[in-house]
Every structure is written in structure tokens, then in C-alpha cells.
Amino acid sequence: MFNLNKLLRENIKKLAPYSSARDEFSGDAKVFLDANENSLGSPLLKWYNRYPDPHQQQLKKAISSIKNVAEENIFLGNGSDECIDLLYRSFCNPGKDNVIICPPTYGMYEVSANINDVETRIAPLLDDFQLNLAHIESLVDADTKIIWLCSPNNPTGNSLNRDDLEMVLNNFNGIVAIDEAYINFAKQKSFLQELKDYSNLVVLQTFSKAWGLAGLRLGLAFASKEIIDILSRVKPPYNINQATQELALKALEEVGQVNDMIKEIVDMRDALAGVFEQMAIIEKVYPSDANFLLIKINEAKKVYDYLLTKGIVVRDRSRVLLCEDCLRITIGTEKENTELVDALISMKD
Ligand SMILES: *Cc1c(COP(=O)(O)O)cnc(C)c1O
């Protein structure tokens, strides 16, 4: 049985969280002399002299209505990367506990584990980039706290089979973190509406990809109220700054515009995949549910260096397990995609 209290680190169980000035008084008042801010103002036009809402209530309310998830099930991080780190710091005892990752996948699960001195156990994806369930199962022991699953996966671009994800959710008594950074580009359904069925599920999403706000640093974790409360106690008090809270709130009014961009990116992705498939130097174009394409190409490193000489930067994944001779290419604007294709065509000589 899933027992959150048993998963939690002892020091976090006992943690008395920092109580900010804005926690101790959050009502309306005329004069705020409680937080050592600069009462004269700021060199900017806005009210940036004041600390932001540590609980991001307005922003969570807006996200709640768009995502159809209760506010108490939403946590906001300074990028998903902060959510990943907070899961380690809340659940994994350094030097003792372990987590499972399924490479090739997003690098931060392992980097963050290393920073937190947590062992990563590795169950590589199968040749079709799907989960190796038997291998995952064989790695789990009493100290396994988190299984990291990324769907659609970076850098392979495919979604993981839903049956496999459900199998892990139903059989693992630790945290199952499903990273849905690319879900807006996928045909697959999100696991967001499944939160009620799985008390061990954490869904990660981000404003960095489809929402076009990588510069603001805003990531989301969705989970049971109990898990969200833990992350909220462990986070730095003002982890989401005022400018990000304001701008994200504005962006959320433009869902229509974002959906148009998603559609345009997906159309360009599929068109570019078609063009790549016709090119002799490209050995394979992997199916993508994301805003990038993974391609297998002769002498990937040479192609990568050549593209650099043309001022085009792609991601060289050729030294990554199961991605030998692969490049990961983000879908650009129409013009950028054409430039890339033209460069590849003119490479022969
Ligand atoms: C880009 C990406 C993220 C986003 O991280 P942020 O810190 O929110 O920018 C998370 N997970 C995966 C798999 C990604 O590719």
C-alpha cells in the first residue's frame, strides 16, 4: 500500500517551515512595515518593492480553471527543474535512497539526483523507446522513492504507452513522476484527470514549451493535496517572483493564441518530418509527439559541426544511449525550418 508518511524524509516530517511576513499577515492594511521592503518604491514603474504572494493564489486560481484541477492540487516551481529538485529533497534521503530513470530521457532527473546524493538506477528504454517494465520492477527495493517517466519523452519524442504508465502507477508504492513538458503537442491524453485515482502520482508540466514562456521560469506539479502541501513547505518562500506571476496571469488570458501556435508547430513538425524522410542522408525520422524531431543521420557529429558553420544550432545526441548518430531538432519558424533543410541539402559537397 502507498503510505506517504513512510516515504517522507524524517527531517521534512519534523520541519517547521519558514513563516514569512506575508504569511503572518496577509489581510488588507494601509501601512506595511513588516517585511523590511523599500517603502519609497522601486526604480521600476511597478510595485516591485513588495514581496510577491508566496502562495501564488491568483495564479493558481487561473491555472485551476484552465486545467480543471483544484487549486489544492497545484504546486508552482521556478521551472519544472525546481519541482524535480523539491521531490528529491522531500522524499529521498541522501546516501541511502534511490530512484529509477529510463534513459534516453531528460537529463535533470539524474543531475538533480547527483546534487542530492541520491542513487539513480537505470532501466533503459527498449529499442522502440518504450518502458522495460520487467527491468524497472527488478530494480525496485525498499529504498526506491521515485520512478521518473517522461511522456512525451525528451529526446526521443514519443509518448510512452498508457498501459505501461498505468502498470507502474498501480504496482509501485513510491512516487511516480510523469513529466508532461510536451503534452500539448501530443495525441496522447494527459494524466491530470487521473490524480484522484492515484495517490502516488505527480504530473509535471511547464510554461517553457507550448506556452512560449521559458524565460519566465514557471513549472507546475500536480498531485494529491498531501504531496502538494509537502512541496509547499519545503520550497523557498518566494520562489515565484512578482513579474512572473503577473505575466503568467496575463498569458493565461490568451489560451486561444497558444492553441493556435501549438497547431502551427504540430503542422510544421509533420511537414518537416515528411521532408526529412525524402532526404538520402537521413536514415530515420522518429515519430514525434513533441515540438522537436529526433533523426538518425550519417555522421551526426559532422553534420552538427557543419550546421554550426551555417549558424544553425541543433542538439547533438549522438553520444546518448540508444541515440547513436542522432540529432534532436526543435521545430522553428517556417523560415528557420527552410534554412535548415536548405543547409542539409547543400551539404553533399
Ligand atoms: C524542457 C523540459 C522541462 C522544462 O523545464 P523548465 O525548468 O520548466 O523549463 C521539463 N522536462 C522536460 C522533459 C523538458 O524537456
The ligand as a Gaussian input file, in Angstrom:
#p B3LYP/6-31G(d) Opt

LIG

0 1
 C       12.135000      21.415000     -21.238000
 C       11.767000      20.351000     -20.277000
 C       11.313000      20.677000     -18.998000
 C       11.120000      22.104000     -18.622000
 O       11.873000      22.531000     -17.587000
 P       11.623000      24.007000     -17.051000
 O       12.528000      24.036000     -15.874000
 O       10.171000      24.107000     -16.667000
 O       11.977000      24.974000     -18.130000
 C       10.954000      19.655000     -18.144000
 N       11.025000      18.367000     -18.519000
 C       11.426000      18.035000     -19.745000
 C       11.437000      16.616000     -20.152000
 C       11.829000      19.011000     -20.662000
 O       12.260000      18.647000     -21.869000

